[in-house]
Amino acid sequence: MTDSLISAARSAQARAYAPYSKFRVGAAIEAADGTVFTGCNVENASYGLTICAERAALCAAVSAGAKHFRRAVVVSDVDPPAAPCGACRQVLAEFGLDLSIDGVGSKRTVNWRLADLLPAAFGPEQLR
């Protein structure tokens, strides 16, 4: 059985713009209604301005009106599979720590729960 979310993330990975690191990443995030949004990393010569695939996918989803998510997939060519970076974890946490995230690498897939990747997350409750 083919996993359509992984396929969508792989398609996004093929479009990554990574001329500096050559580290191509694709992401797909599934909204609560089943709609899938994708993103890829977009590097910049000013490295700090690079956009990660996970945040690109999330921005596409939010731009389309989605705010509730079931699952995310991050595809890279490394083993073990790459997990979302700290910035992506924090941005994803804005929409819920129960998100299931699959990291798909060259040899295996690993599943995490966002709350486990970002313990003691900073969230809206700290702003009250």
Number of C-alpha atoms within 10 A of each C-alpha: 3 6 7 11 21 21 16 20 29 25 18 23 25 12 15 21 19 16 12 10 9 10 15 24 26 29 34 33 30 21 20 13 10 11 11 21 24 28 30 29 24 18 21 14 9 7 10 8 10 14 17 22 27 30 22 20 25 27 17 17 23 13 10 10 10 19 14 15 22 15 20 28 27 30 30 21 15 14 13 15 20 18 21 22 11 11 12 17 19 18 15 20 18 13 15 15 19 15 19 16 21 24 22 26 18 12 10 11 16 15 14 15 14 22 16 11 17 15 9 8 16 12 15 8 6 7 6 5
